[in-house]
């Protein structure tokens, strides 16, 4: 059951909550927030909280800068690393224009529109994210260095693995925040770690990924370390992957279950895998400037490899799901396929140009044009030149 605004107001009163962080992401995945004193929450729920959208990269221009945050009470959680006296809660927000119209740059809202489209087709999307990160030492000013926390390798134990207690603290924290940690271990690179948490619905999964990243960074900082989710922060060490595993259910049946046969709807997913080499050469989503150093396509249906920094999690998931929202015959020069009315998901890689500039959503635009699905933030339906 979803929690209401009144549920959160009651919790605030009963649990000594003094501050509420209203949080959202820009299109590059950078989390932003404003802290409200708890007594201001009733007004925030009723009227929203205005802010200057022109100060957020990729949002608004100076002439039309006003935007409004609307906290989602169902995302409220206590930040466990903050003081227990005068607690702090965090809620993710949706964003509208002052007239109440949804803001097109709200990646969370865009993902919700894609989920709605899938639901209209009788499909439910569950998403699980596996996220790798590096822990490095900081200098005397608290700035990150290129010195990894340890020289451990894959599945190593102490003393080679010096991140064991950090991962333990991360697991306890995200569990308290509503995620379900499943396992953690040292990864292949020096100072590289992975903590896996359970899959859930697409929107909740994207929220969880943002929660996970902010939690890891906060706990690392508390321990005098720096956590990096860059695709390849150290040139001589393995890159960090973001694996996105998607299951699509119709009438409770996973369309990716069982062997692929010519008569199976799910075989279309395997066909899209064969197109991955073509997709890899196209620009899909804005990702980190070092993404080209890691870029590759995973070999598993529904899996994606790429760093988790550089694009909002909601926008990344929406782009992936759009690739599956195929509702009619799609004929495009580089992606020619005969596809009946079924939601399928291919394996897609994220890349950037070699200059590290943010690039467009060419593949998404191409499918949006054919499928009449909502456009991503700030995009026109056109094929990218890249």
Secondary structure, 3 states (H helix, E strand, C coil): CCCCHHHHHHHHHHCCEEEEEEEEECCCCCEEEEEEEHHHHHHHHHHCEEEEHHHCCCCCCCCCCEEEEEECHHHCEECCCCCCCCEEEEEEEEEECCCCCECCCCHHHHHHHHHHHHHHCCCEEEEEEEEEEEEEEECCCCCEEEEECCCCCCCCCCCCCCCHHHHHHHHHHHHHCCCCEEEEEECCCCCEEEEEECCEEHHHHHHHHHHHHHHHHHHHHHCCEEEECCCCCCCCCCCCCEEEEEEEEECCEECCCCCCCCCCCCHHHHHHHHCHHHHHCCCCCCCCCCHHHCCCCCCCCCCCCCCCCCCCHHHHHHHHHHCCCCCCCEECCCCEECCCCCCCCCCCCCCCCCCCCCCCCHHHHHHHHHHCCCCCCCCCCCCCCC
